[in-house]
Amino acid sequence: MRTSALVLWLFFYSYVATIFRIKVCSVSGQSQSDQQELLLRLKNSLNSSSSEKLVKCNQSTDCYSWDGITCNADGQVIGLDLSKQLTSGAIDKANSFTGQIPVGISYMTKLVTLDLSKSWLLDLGSLKLKKPNLVMLVQNLTRLQNLYLDGIDISVDRYKWSQALSSSLPDLQVLSMSSCHLLGPINHSLAKLKSLSIIRLARNNLVGPLPKYFAEFQNLTSLYLVPSFTMLKALAYLNLAGNQLNGSVLSTNWSSLLNLVSLNLARNSFSGTVPPTLFQSQSLRRIYLPQNQFTGGFSKVKGEFSSLLGAIDLSHNSSVLPHEIGDFLQVAFFFSLSGNKFHESIPKSICQGSSLLVLDLSNNSLSGSVPECLIQMSVSLGVLNLKRNNLSSNILDILPENCVLHTLDLSRNRLGEKVPKSLVKCRMLEVLDLGNNQIDDTFPCHLKSTSRLRVLVLRSNKFKGDINCRENITWPMLQIIDLASNSFGGKLPQ
């Protein structure tokens, strides 16, 4: 197959190409003029008026000097990068970005990076490897270092994919094949690819234990897969989210992973207590454990949390909220325990999280009043979400002068009395939801100067009186107002 047809097909779309990018290499033997002609034909086939790179391509200059073009020492074009260029258009009417990947790609023997991954933001159809299959695609690409096939249907080779890669791609560094319909255990042949630094095999149907030889991959920094990880000393990012993993994770000595920065175990079926060693890694900055079945508390890890830990998400589990929870939040900026089964009051120690920007304790059964210190935290807290609990008493009217709250959601509790007058100090407030409480008050006209307000929900309370204020309220950014199921009277505002 002619190289020109391949290059044109490969660039059927280059559209906001941080999402989709392919680097292609020329076949040996082409002259520079041939390559320049191919590139000019590509430019003319695309809607390139918004491309800063393509508009500069012309016949009067050598193609190796054009932006986005990479050449080797012999002057051959080995790379074409049209990322972030907003170019689009059909290249070859006989081809489209759906169906079978053409076998001609396998003839591009100098290819270093191949990215055919499916865009999840653009509807570019579906791609599959059948004829050629994966074996045929990569058999000649011996120089390939980076392979991205995410979202490509490789079901024909679902059991043989690792053998195909290990036998043809000895220099592979990045392997990204998420959502490729892969099956079975990871074959031992993959052990040959010792240069791998990034492995992404999430959202497949892989089974069996994690290969022990992964520990021999000295360059491995990112593993998106399925657990012992303690031998992966260089591991920095571990993402196992969205699988069907179950059981306890207590057997893993997380504190031995000295380079671990981010751990994501979300949306699985892990159970048991939250492992104490998980929080002893002094490099850990983000822990995401939502939508599992973790139970128990944090008492065994008191004082041992990573000093760099900034984000903790334990929402939708069955954990216990300890009184000393604030000891773990010294530098955290995000903390969520939404959707657990807490029945106690909100621990005052939570106010020790002086760096918190987002606090979400919603969808529990917390009782008692909102702690005074938690209201005072609005000097730094941007989002406070306490909806769907059993909080009672009144909302303390002690919001500070320098309140920076953007979102305050106290809906679906049993809060009573008045809307705090001090809310007027929260000049950055965008969302105020007090719905489904027992607030007995009139329309909050005192919030007339809260110019950023977008959402106001007062439904299902005991509000009464006229909704017309003496002074006009503009609220220029207001998008949603819900006053249903109250006792308001009078005429609608003009």
URWONOR-V494527 format. One record per backbone hydrogen bond with DSSP energy under -1.0 kcal/mol. NH is the residue of the N-H (numbers start at 1). CO is the residue of the C=O. E is the energy in kcal/mol with one decimal. If there is no record, write none. Layout:
nh = <NH	NH>
co = <CO	CO>
e = <E	E>
This chain:
nh = <6	7	8	9	10	11	12	19	26	30	35	36	37	38	39	40	41	42	43	44	45	47	48	51	55	57	65	66	69	70	72	75	78	79	81	85	87	95	98	99	101	105	106	107	108	109	111	114	116	118	124	128	129	137	138	139	141	142	144	145	146	147	148	149	151	152	153	154	157	158	161	164	165	166	167	169	172	173	174	175	176	177	179	183	190	191	192	193	194	196	197	198	199	200	201	205	207	214	215	216	217	218	220	221	222	223	224	232	233	235	236	237	238	239	240	242	254	256	257	258	260	261	262	263	264	265	267	269	271	278	279	280	285	286	287	288	289	291	293	295	301	302	304	309	310	311	312	313	314	316	318	320	325	327	328	329	333	334	335	336	337	339	350	351	352	353	354	356	357	358	359	360	361	363	364	365	367	375	376	378	379	380	381	382	383	384	385	386	388	390	392	398	403	404	406	407	408	409	410	412	414	416	423	424	425	426	427	429	430	431	432	433	434	436	438	440	445	447	448	450	451	453	454	455	456	457	458	460	462	464	478	479	480	482	487	489>
co = <2	3	4	5	6	7	9	16	77	27	31	32	33	34	35	36	37	38	39	40	41	88	46	48	51	54	62	63	66	79	76	72	70	70	68	82	14	92	96	126	128	102	103	104	105	107	108	146	148	150	122	99	153	133	134	135	138	140	141	112	112	174	114	176	178	149	127	180	154	155	157	160	161	162	163	165	169	145	145	198	147	200	202	158	187	188	189	190	192	193	173	173	222	175	224	182	184	211	212	213	214	216	217	197	197	237	199	229	231	232	221	221	262	223	264	266	252	253	254	256	257	236	236	286	238	288	290	245	247	275	276	277	261	261	311	263	313	315	270	272	298	299	301	306	285	285	334	287	336	338	294	296	322	324	325	326	310	310	358	312	360	362	347	348	349	350	352	353	333	333	383	335	385	387	388	342	344	371	372	375	376	377	377	357	357	407	359	409	411	366	368	396	400	378	382	382	431	384	433	435	391	393	420	421	422	423	425	426	406	406	455	408	457	459	415	417	443	444	445	447	449	450	430	430	480	432	482	484	439	441	475	454	454	456	463	465>
e = <-1.4	-2.8	-2.4	-2.3	-2.8	-1.2	-1.6	-1.9	-2.1	-1.2	-2.1	-2.5	-2.2	-2.1	-2.2	-2.2	-2.2	-2.1	-2.3	-2.4	-1.4	-3.3	-1.4	-1.7	-1.6	-1.6	-1.8	-1.5	-1.6	-2.4	-2.2	-1.9	-3.0	-1.6	-2.3	-1.0	-1.1	-2.1	-1.3	-2.1	-1.8	-1.2	-1.8	-1.7	-1.7	-1.9	-1.8	-2.5	-2.8	-3.3	-1.7	-1.9	-2.7	-2.2	-2.0	-1.1	-1.1	-1.4	-1.7	-3.0	-2.0	-2.7	-2.8	-3.1	-2.7	-2.2	-2.6	-1.7	-1.4	-1.3	-1.1	-2.1	-2.0	-2.5	-1.7	-2.7	-1.4	-3.6	-2.2	-2.6	-2.5	-3.3	-2.1	-2.0	-1.7	-2.0	-1.8	-1.8	-1.9	-1.3	-3.3	-1.9	-2.3	-3.0	-3.1	-2.4	-1.0	-1.3	-1.8	-1.9	-1.6	-1.4	-1.5	-2.8	-1.9	-2.0	-3.2	-2.2	-1.7	-1.8	-2.4	-1.7	-2.3	-1.4	-3.1	-2.0	-1.6	-1.8	-1.8	-1.6	-1.4	-3.0	-2.0	-2.2	-2.5	-3.0	-2.2	-3.2	-2.2	-1.0	-1.2	-1.3	-2.8	-1.8	-2.7	-2.6	-3.4	-1.9	-2.9	-2.7	-1.9	-1.1	-2.2	-1.3	-2.5	-1.9	-2.4	-2.4	-2.9	-4.3	-2.6	-2.8	-1.4	-2.2	-1.7	-1.5	-3.3	-2.2	-1.8	-2.2	-2.8	-2.1	-1.5	-1.8	-2.3	-1.6	-2.5	-1.7	-2.7	-1.9	-2.3	-2.3	-2.5	-2.3	-1.1	-1.9	-1.6	-1.3	-1.7	-1.4	-1.2	-2.2	-2.6	-1.7	-2.1	-2.3	-2.4	-2.9	-1.9	-2.8	-2.8	-1.5	-1.2	-3.3	-3.2	-2.1	-2.5	-2.4	-2.6	-2.5	-3.0	-2.7	-1.3	-1.6	-1.9	-1.9	-1.7	-1.7	-2.9	-2.3	-2.5	-2.3	-2.9	-2.9	-3.3	-1.7	-2.6	-1.7	-1.6	-2.1	-2.0	-1.5	-3.0	-2.4	-2.4	-2.4	-3.2	-2.3	-2.5	-1.9	-1.8	-3.2	-2.4	-2.4	-2.7	-2.8>
